[in-house]
Amino acid sequence: MDKKALALFVLEGSREYGEKAAAALGLRLGAHEERDFVDGEHKIRPLESVREKDVYVIHSLYGDDKQSPNDKLCRLLFFIGALKDSGAARVTAVAPYLCYARKDRKTKSRDPVTTRYVAQLFESVGTNRIVTIDVHNLQAYQNAFRCHTEHLEAAVLFAGYFSREPESEDITVVSPDIGGIKRAMAFAEKMEEKTGNRYPVAFMEKKRSQDVISGAETVYGDVTGHTAIIFDDMIASGSTMQRAAHACREQGAAKIYAAATHGLFSGKADEIFADPVIDKVIVTDTVPPFRLTDEVKKKLAVIDTATLTAEAIRRLHEGGSLVALNKAGI
């Protein structure tokens, strides 16, 4: 890898994640300034030359107690603009969690299509490429952006984790809604590749309107006596996971794990995941579990994705294959 031609930056809201990725690449993080003004405005700029370099900026766009998703998005956009104005040959935005990816279509009259608006913002500052992990709707993500889009999949990492569990031979993968069946099937296939075993897939019916969930409280598929892994792309409040967990328990599941790439844990998530119906919660580090109490964290496992992100950056810089990376992992 030509380290002289590559520059890696991480914004302050994602410092820990970026440091892990930089260590995996054997790179130092580029120096930059983030300055806040008393009126709430801010500026951000690189403190070293990026002229003619292949630049990667890591920033996971979740809200926390310091910055909202809007704040983080705005800072990332301004920094990309500053990098382009400073002569960077190419700038890639690496957003392990991409905000506003759920609002990807009109579900009611006069609804916004916010995913497309976010794409236009990235394009307007000259972003050459965007990389994210397990976006909510892959087709909508790919169609919204006119710049290059790259998508990393955490399923292979979850498969590695669960294949080491003692219950790995007696698992049913459960999608908490019909829309996630393909995601659950892809995870079951990764598990099969890891262990050589076949894993059935079950699903639940779910409808959501104005944050009210409805639909049959029935699991379609066999979970009786099995370990049920309820698998999704994200956990928001956790109400969907809790609903699916109770349905699995009522139909005789022996153990119930809730697994999702992005653990937002908003709203009453701390109370929901204290419910003993869920034996364990497994998420990745795209969003730190800062909203959970220490008591709930006792049944939480966090899978590293920073190493996966680092390898993706290496391959993008050198012209390697992300298809192979998603298939086989690190």
C-alpha positions in Angstrom: 0.0 0.0 0.0 1.3 3.4 -1.0 0.9 5.2 2.3 2.2 8.5 1.0 -0.7 8.7 -1.4 -3.3 7.8 1.2 -4.6 10.1 3.9 -7.0 8.9 6.7 -9.0 11.3 8.9 -11.6 10.7 11.6 -13.8 13.4 13.1 -14.0 13.7 16.8 -17.4 12.1 17.3 -15.9 8.8 15.9 -12.4 9.1 17.3 -12.3 5.6 19.0 -13.6 3.8 15.9 -11.2 5.7 13.6 -8.2 4.9 15.9 -9.0 1.2 15.7 -9.2 1.4 11.9 -5.9 3.4 11.6 -4.1 0.8 13.8 -5.4 -2.0 11.6 -4.0 -0.2 8.5 -0.7 0.8 10.2 -1.4 4.4 9.5 -1.4 7.5 11.6 -4.6 9.6 11.5 -4.3 12.9 9.7 -4.3 16.1 11.8 -7.3 18.4 11.6 -9.0 21.2 13.5 -12.6 21.3 14.7 -13.4 24.6 16.2 -16.7 25.6 17.8 -17.9 29.3 18.0 -19.9 30.7 20.8 -23.0 31.2 18.6 -23.1 27.5 17.7 -21.4 27.7 14.3 -18.2 25.8 13.7 -15.4 25.3 11.3 -13.4 22.3 10.3 -10.2 21.9 8.2 -7.2 19.6 7.6 -3.9 20.7 9.2 -1.7 19.0 6.7 -1.4 18.8 2.9 -3.9 16.5 1.1 -3.1 17.7 -2.4 -3.4 14.9 -5.0 -4.1 12.3 -2.2 -6.7 9.6 -1.9 -8.5 10.7 1.3 -10.8 8.7 3.5 -12.8 10.4 6.3 -14.4 8.2 9.0 -17.5 9.5 10.8 -20.4 7.4 12.0 -23.6 9.5 11.8 -25.6 8.6 14.9 -26.8 11.1 17.4 -25.4 11.2 20.9 -25.5 13.5 23.9 -23.0 15.9 22.3 -24.0 16.1 18.6 -27.2 15.2 16.8 -27.1 13.3 13.5 -27.6 16.7 11.8 -24.6 18.1 13.5 -22.4 15.2 12.6 -23.6 15.2 9.0 -23.0 18.9 8.6 -19.4 18.6 10.0 -18.6 15.8 7.7 -20.0 17.6 4.6 -18.0 20.8 5.5 -14.8 18.8 6.0 -15.2 17.0 2.7 -15.7 20.4 1.0 -12.5 21.7 2.7 -10.6 18.7 1.6 -11.7 19.1 -2.0 -10.8 22.8 -1.9 -7.4 21.8 -0.5 -6.7 19.8 -3.7 -7.5 16.2 -2.6 -7.6 14.0 -5.6 -10.4 11.8 -4.3 -12.4 11.9 -1.0 -14.3 8.9 0.3 -16.8 9.4 3.2 -16.8 6.3 5.4 -20.0 6.4 7.5 -20.3 3.0 9.3 -23.8 4.2 10.3 -25.5 6.3 7.7 -28.2 8.6 9.1 -31.6 9.1 7.4 -31.2 5.8 5.5 -34.6 4.6 6.8 -36.6 7.4 5.0 -35.9 6.0 1.5 -39.4 6.2 0.0 -42.8 7.9 0.3 -45.0 5.9 2.6 -47.6 8.7 3.0 -48.7 11.5 0.6 -46.2 14.4 0.5 -43.6 12.5 2.4 -39.9 13.4 2.0 -37.4 11.0 0.5 -34.7 12.0 2.8 -32.1 9.4 1.7 -32.0 11.1 -1.7 -31.7 14.6 -0.2 -28.7 13.4 1.9 -27.1 11.9 -1.2 -27.5 15.3 -3.0 -25.8 17.0 0.0 -22.8 14.6 -0.3 -22.6 15.1 -4.0 -22.8 18.9 -3.7 -19.5 19.1 -1.7 -17.7 16.9 -4.2 -17.7 13.5 -2.4 -16.3 10.9 -4.8 -17.5 7.8 -2.9 -19.4 6.8 0.2 -18.9 3.6 2.2 -21.3 2.4 4.8 -22.2 -0.9 6.7 -25.6 -2.7 6.4 -27.6 0.2 5.2 -31.4 -0.2 5.8 -32.4 -0.6 2.1 -29.5 -1.4 -0.2 -31.3 -0.8 -3.4 -32.6 2.6 -2.3 -29.0 3.6 -1.1 -27.5 2.6 -4.4 -30.2 4.4 -6.4 -30.1 7.6 -4.3 -26.4 8.4 -4.9 -24.8 9.5 -8.2 -21.3 9.2 -6.8 -19.8 5.7 -6.2 -21.4 3.7 -3.4 -19.8 0.8 -1.5 -21.6 -1.4 1.0 -20.0 -3.6 3.6 -21.9 -6.4 5.2 -21.6 -7.5 8.8 -23.3 -10.8 8.3 -20.0 -12.6 8.0 -18.9 -11.2 11.3 -22.1 -12.3 13.0 -21.7 -15.7 11.5 -18.2 -15.9 12.9 -19.5 -15.0 16.3 -22.4 -17.4 16.4 -20.5 -20.3 14.9 -18.4 -20.3 18.0 -21.5 -20.5 20.3 -22.3 -24.0 21.8 -25.8 -23.8 20.4 -24.5 -23.3 16.8 -26.0 -26.5 15.5 -29.6 -25.8 16.7 -30.4 -22.3 15.5 -33.4 -20.8 13.7 -32.8 -17.3 12.3 -35.8 -15.1 12.8 -36.7 -12.0 10.8 -38.8 -9.7 12.9 -40.7 -8.5 9.8 -41.4 -9.7 6.3 -39.1 -7.0 4.8 -36.1 -8.5 6.5 -36.4 -12.0 5.2 -33.7 -11.6 2.6 -31.4 -10.3 5.3 -32.1 -13.2 7.6 -31.6 -15.7 4.7 -28.3 -14.1 3.8 -27.1 -14.5 7.4 -28.3 -18.1 7.6 -26.3 -18.8 4.4 -23.2 -17.2 6.0 -23.7 -19.5 9.0 -23.9 -22.5 6.7 -20.7 -21.5 5.1 -19.0 -21.2 8.5 -20.3 -24.5 10.0 -21.5 -26.7 7.2 -25.0 -26.9 8.9 -28.3 -25.8 7.4 -30.3 -23.2 9.3 -34.0 -22.6 8.9 -35.4 -19.1 8.6 -38.6 -17.9 10.3 -40.4 -14.5 10.2 -43.0 -12.4 11.8 -45.7 -10.1 10.3 -45.2 -6.5 11.3 -46.8 -3.2 10.3 -45.7 0.2 11.5 -47.6 3.5 11.3 -46.6 6.6 13.4 -44.4 4.3 15.6 -47.3 2.0 16.4 -46.5 -1.6 15.6 -49.2 -4.1 14.6 -49.6 -7.4 12.9 -50.1 -11.0 13.9 -48.2 -12.1 17.0 -47.1 -15.3 15.3 -43.8 -16.7 14.2 -44.0 -18.3 10.8 -41.5 -21.1 11.1 -40.3 -23.6 13.6 -38.5 -22.3 16.7 -39.6 -24.9 19.2 -36.6 -26.1 21.2 -34.2 -24.0 19.1 -32.0 -21.0 19.8 -33.8 -18.2 18.0 -31.6 -15.5 16.6 -33.7 -12.5 15.9 -31.7 -10.8 13.2 -32.1 -7.2 11.8 -30.1 -4.3 10.5 -30.7 -2.1 13.5 -32.2 -1.7 16.9 -33.9 1.6 17.7 -36.0 1.4 20.8 -36.0 -2.4 20.7 -39.8 -2.8 20.7 -39.7 -4.9 17.5 -37.1 -7.2 19.0 -39.1 -7.6 22.2 -42.3 -8.3 20.3 -40.5 -11.0 18.3 -38.8 -12.4 21.4 -42.1 -12.9 23.2 -43.6 -14.6 20.2 -40.6 -17.0 19.9 -40.8 -17.8 23.6 -44.5 -18.5 23.4 -43.8 -21.0 20.6 -41.2 -22.8 22.6 -37.8 -21.3 21.7 -35.1 -22.5 24.2 -32.9 -19.4 24.0 -33.4 -16.0 22.3 -30.7 -13.7 21.0 -31.3 -10.3 19.5 -28.7 -9.4 16.9 -28.4 -6.3 14.8 -25.6 -4.3 13.2 -26.5 -0.9 14.5 -27.5 -0.6 18.2 -29.1 2.8 18.6 -30.9 1.9 21.8 -33.1 5.0 21.8 -36.3 5.7 23.8 -37.1 3.0 26.3 -34.5 0.6 25.0 -32.8 0.2 28.4 -36.1 -0.9 30.0 -37.0 -3.1 27.0 -33.7 -5.0 27.0 -33.9 -5.6 30.7 -36.7 -7.9 29.9 -35.5 -11.5 30.7 -37.3 -12.8 27.6 -34.1 -11.8 25.6 -31.1 -13.8 26.8 -28.4 -11.9 25.0 -28.0 -8.9 22.7 -25.3 -8.7 20.0 -24.5 -5.6 18.0 -21.5 -4.1 16.3 -19.4 -1.0 17.2 -20.8 1.2 14.5 -22.8 2.9 17.3 -21.4 2.7 20.9 -24.0 1.5 23.4 -23.7 4.6 25.5 -27.4 4.8 26.3 -27.5 1.4 28.1 -27.0 1.0 31.8 -24.3 -1.2 33.1 -26.9 -3.8 34.2 -28.2 -4.2 30.6 -24.7 -4.2 29.2 -24.1 -7.5 31.1 -26.0 -9.3 28.4 -24.5 -7.3 25.6 -21.8 -8.4 23.2 -20.2 -5.9 20.7 -18.6 -7.1 17.5 -15.7 -5.2 16.0 -16.3 -3.7 12.5 -13.4 -1.2 12.5 -11.0 -3.9 11.2 -13.5 -4.7 8.4 -13.7 -1.0 7.5 -9.9 -0.7 7.5 -9.6 -3.7 5.1 -12.2 -2.1 2.9 -10.2 1.2 2.8 -7.0 -0.8 2.0 -8.8 -2.6 -0.9 -10.4 0.5 -2.3 -7.0 2.3 -2.3 -5.2 -0.6 -3.9 -8.0 -1.7 -6.3 -8.9 -4.9 -4.4 -12.3 -6.7 -4.2 -15.0 -5.7 -1.7 -17.2 -8.6 -3.1 -14.6 -11.0 -1.8 -14.4 -9.2 1.5 -18.1 -9.3 2.1 -18.1 -13.0 1.2 -15.2 -14.2 3.3 -14.5 -11.4 5.8 -11.1 -10.6 7.2 
